[in-house]
Amino acid sequence: MQNVNIKLLDAKAMNASVNSNAVLLDQVFGLSIQVVVSGSTPAGTLQIQASNDTTTSPTNWANVGSGIACTANSMTNLDGQHYRWIRVTFTASTGGAADKLTVNYFSKGV
């Protein structure tokens, strides 16, 4: 069993929207996404997106589930996913430059 830990977003200012890099889900059984926010007025929405593009640079993304409000720390678990690629996209709302967002990815697979 192999475990993978990746920071998809690392202390990004929450006053601007941003996409993470794509992660290939080759032989992954399950994954979790942890949202860690800091600051006095963190706000915005994180959306998990997936793609089944066969290229090494996917461009066709679709939302997976509902968006996650980024006002407090949270965790989302996905098991049995059958996507080729995954990424997260953050849409800023009223967060300030001092408000920070970190998104951790953890997966288990072969």
C-alpha positions in Angstrom: 0.0 0.0 0.0 1.4 3.4 -1.0 0.4 6.7 0.7 0.8 10.1 -1.0 0.7 13.5 0.7 0.6 16.7 -1.4 0.0 20.3 -0.6 -2.4 21.3 -3.4 -2.4 24.9 -2.2 0.1 26.2 0.3 -0.8 29.3 2.4 -2.5 31.0 -0.6 -4.0 34.5 0.1 -7.7 34.2 0.1 -8.3 37.4 -1.8 -7.7 35.9 -5.2 -9.1 32.8 -7.0 -6.7 30.0 -7.8 -6.5 26.4 -9.3 -4.2 23.8 -7.9 -2.0 21.6 -10.1 -3.6 18.4 -11.4 -2.9 15.1 -9.5 -2.9 11.8 -11.4 -5.1 9.2 -9.6 -3.3 6.2 -11.0 -4.2 3.1 -8.8 -5.6 5.2 -6.0 -8.3 3.5 -3.8 -9.3 6.5 -1.8 -8.3 10.1 -1.0 -9.1 12.9 1.4 -8.9 16.7 1.1 -8.1 18.8 4.1 -8.9 22.5 4.2 -6.9 24.6 6.6 -7.8 28.3 6.9 -6.3 31.1 9.0 -6.9 34.8 9.5 -9.6 37.0 10.9 -12.1 36.9 8.0 -11.4 33.8 5.8 -14.1 33.3 3.1 -14.5 31.6 -0.2 -15.4 28.3 -1.8 -13.3 25.3 -2.6 -14.5 23.0 -5.4 -13.0 19.6 -6.1 -12.8 18.9 -9.8 -12.1 15.8 -11.8 -11.1 15.0 -15.4 -10.8 11.8 -17.5 -8.6 13.4 -20.2 -6.0 11.0 -21.5 -3.4 13.7 -21.9 -0.7 14.7 -19.4 -2.2 18.2 -19.2 -6.0 17.8 -18.6 -8.2 20.7 -19.7 -11.7 19.3 -19.4 -12.7 19.7 -15.7 -16.1 18.8 -14.0 -17.2 19.6 -10.5 -17.3 16.7 -8.0 -20.1 17.2 -5.4 -20.8 20.6 -3.9 -18.4 23.3 -3.1 -16.8 23.5 0.4 -17.2 26.8 2.3 -13.7 27.9 3.4 -14.6 29.7 6.7 -13.2 27.0 9.0 -11.0 23.9 8.8 -12.7 20.9 7.2 -12.1 17.5 5.8 -13.6 15.7 2.8 -13.2 12.0 2.1 -13.6 10.4 -1.4 -13.5 6.6 -1.8 -14.2 4.5 -4.8 -13.5 7.5 -7.1 -12.8 6.5 -10.7 -11.4 9.7 -12.1 -8.1 9.9 -14.0 -7.2 13.4 -12.6 -8.2 15.6 -9.7 -7.6 19.2 -8.7 -9.1 21.8 -6.5 -10.2 25.3 -7.4 -10.7 28.1 -4.9 -13.1 31.0 -5.6 -12.5 34.1 -3.4 -15.3 36.0 -1.9 -14.6 38.4 1.0 -11.4 37.0 2.3 -8.4 39.4 2.7 -4.8 39.1 1.7 -3.9 38.2 5.3 -6.3 35.2 5.3 -4.5 32.1 4.1 -5.7 28.8 2.6 -3.8 25.5 2.6 -5.3 22.4 1.0 -3.7 19.0 1.8 -4.2 15.9 -0.3 -3.8 12.4 1.0 -4.3 9.2 -0.9 -3.9 5.4 -0.5 -3.2 3.1 -3.4 -1.0 0.5 -4.9 
